[in-house]
């Protein structure tokens, strides 16, 4: 396993992070624990979850994923060697069952942390992230920003001060953002300097061969400010494995079970996916491993979040760290990108 420093901290995290959003929906608790055992045995020390998991979010299952991880953690003796990351839910998204409608206010954050600590059966969270902004902006594939002076949003300063309180109480070690914009990240950094508040150490945003929008504004911030990318959806909901091409319909695959996940299944995305899959196979590479190796090779990537619904998928993903992409493959990737840039932002 390879490791990186988390932002400007001294915390080392594995270059592959084990994601957990299928646990409790597509995966049972036994399967979740098998994945955790396998990943840790292979050197993974970084585990990512969220209070709203599993996906798709439902009132009946909310928090189940953290509880699975908590029962696994309780039976281990190596908590200090593991990096547990979770997230507080932002507003909207039809989740009034979470605290009557989640926000990023101090009150909501304090309650969310206590609930996550209880479910995770731990005294502290290594990386506490804001799942998405508490304001109207572009994330989850939304384009065409529309400004609204009258919107009600929680001030970023209030959110950051609440996180500072949690760090002071040793309930949280480090903080990060997710699904953020360049303006949002720089606002957290500006307020941190002005008020002597905690530094955000990471940006968990989507990044893959079909969606390189992170490169436009956030990549430079990640490098210059030492706020590294935790890349989620590195396989574009599994599309970059090639398993959906030629009208294939894997029965238990996410995009077939949950038809509203359309971000990576439009015609431009399918055409680009076909080109990337063919490139990988022309060079004797597993398409999924090429896609993961490429994300992990970017200088601004701190860790790539992998998810799996089977042990075979997990093994394939873990083995991607052994793949080195030569100049010809990189050139092929860039050629496809020039022809079909960011088809699934």
C-alpha positions, 0 to 999 in steps of 0.5 A: 500500500502507498500512503499520503499525508492528509492535507497539511496534517501529519496524518498518513492515509492510504492512497486507496480509501474504502468507501461504504455507501452500499453497506446496508442497501446492496451489502449485508453487515457480514459482507461489509465486515469482510470488505473491511477485513480484506482492505485493512489486511491489504494496508488500507487504513482509511475508511469513509462513511456518512451519517446519511448512508446507505445510498439511496438514502431512506429514513428506515436505513439512515445511519445503518452504515455507520452502525456496521462500521461501529460493530466492526471497530468494537471488535478490533484492537487497532483503532489508533491505526485506522482513519475513520472519516464521516460526514454531516448531511447538508440541507435539502435532498428530501431528508427531513427525517434527519433532525427535521431537515439537516443544516450546517448550523452549530446545533445540527453539527453538534447533534450529528457528531454525537449520533455518529460517535455513538453509531461508530462506537468510538470516542473521536472521528479522524476526519469530519466532513461537510457532505455538501454546502448549506447554500445554493451552488453547483454540485451533484452534477448541477450546472448553470449557477443561479445566484439568489440574494434572498436565500437562507443559508448558514454562514460558513463562519458559524459552521467553521466555528462549530467544527472548531469547538469539536476539535477543541473537545477532541471529538474530531481531529481534522475537518474537510469539505465535500462537493465544494466549489472553488469559492467555497474552499477559499472561503473556508481558508480565508475565515480560517486565517482571519479567525484562527480556526481549523484548517480544512484538510481535504476536498471530497469531490467526484473525479474520474475520466468522465468528469475532470471538472475538479481540474478547472479551479480546485486542482490549483487550490488543492496543490497551493493550499495543501487541501488534497482531493479525496476522489469519489466515484472514480469509476463513474458509478461503475460505468468505467468498468465497461459492464454497462456497454453493449446494452448489458444489464447486470442485475445487481448493478447500481445503475440498474437497481436505481434508475434515477442515477443517470449522471453517467449513462447519457449518450456522451458518457457512453461514447466516452466510456466505450473509448476508454474501455477500448483503450485499456483493453488495447493495452492489456489493462483491466478498464477499472484498474486503468481508470483508478490508476489514472485518478491516483496518479494525479498530483492533487489526489490524496486518496481515491475512494473505492467502493465494491459490492463483491469481494471480486470487485474489491480485489480488482480495485485494490490491485489497481495500485500495482498498475503503472500507466505508460506514456502511450496510455496517458496520451490515449487518455488525453486524446479521448478527453480532448475529443469528448471532454467532461461528458458527465460533469 
